[in-house]
Amino acid sequence: MAVDPVIVRGTADERRTRRIRHLASCSRIALDSILLERLDKAAKLRRELKEIIEEWVEAEVEARLAVEARELRSVTLMPLTTV
């Protein structure tokens, strides 16, 4: 379902008011279609967000492992000093 270009122009309040008026004028079948379309969009965004979070966690873990490896290497390569 394409979005009417008139609905997307204006301030946020004006757009919201137009969307509500548009929804109020829709038939039951059209509202069912809009509902399914929006639920599908929400599900797609959830999947994308899950993938992004998984990549973010992997990057954080790899960065922390790199820090630990760097610190371990600096400790093991330090010369032994005698007192």
N, C-alpha and C positions, 0 to 999 in steps of 0.2 A: 504494500500500500504506500503510495507516494505521499509525501507531505506537501500540503498546499503552501506555495511560497508566501502567500499573504499571512499565513499563521506564524511564520518564523521572523517576520520583520517587527520592529518596534522594541519598546523597553521590555524587561522581564515581566513586569506586571501586565502590560498589554498583551504579550504573547500568552501568558497564563490565562488571562480572561478570554482571549480568542479560542484557545484550546478547549476551555471548559464549555464555551458556547458551541463549539464544533461538536464536542462529545454529546452535549445535550440534544443536538439536532440529529444525531445518528440513529439508525434503526438498531434493533436488537442484534441482528446478524452482523451489521457493521461493527458494533461494539464488541461482539465476540471475536471478530477478526482482529480488531485493534488489540484486544486483550492478549490473544495468542501471539501476535506479532511482538508485543512488548515483553511478554514472558520469555519468548524465544531470544530476544535481544539481551534480556537480563541473564539468561542461562549462558549465552555466548560470552558475555562480559565476565561472568564468574569463572568460566573456563580459562579465559585469557588472563585474568587476575591470578588464578591458581598457578598457571605456567610462569608468570612473572615472579611470583613469590618463591616458587621452587628454584628459579634461576638465581634470584637474589640470595636465598639461603646458601646455595652451592657456592656462589661467589664469596660470601662472608666466610664460609667454612674454609675455602681454599686460601683466602687472605690470612685467616688466623693460623692455618697450618704453615703458611710461608713464614709468618712471624716467628712461630715456634721453631721451625727448622733453622731460621737465621740465627736466633738466639742460641740454639743448641750448637750450631757450627761455631759461633763466636766463643762459646765456652770451651769447646773441645779443641779449638785451635790456639787458645791462649797459652803462652809459654809458662812453664812451671817456674815459680820463683821459690828460692830458698830463703829462709829467714835467718 
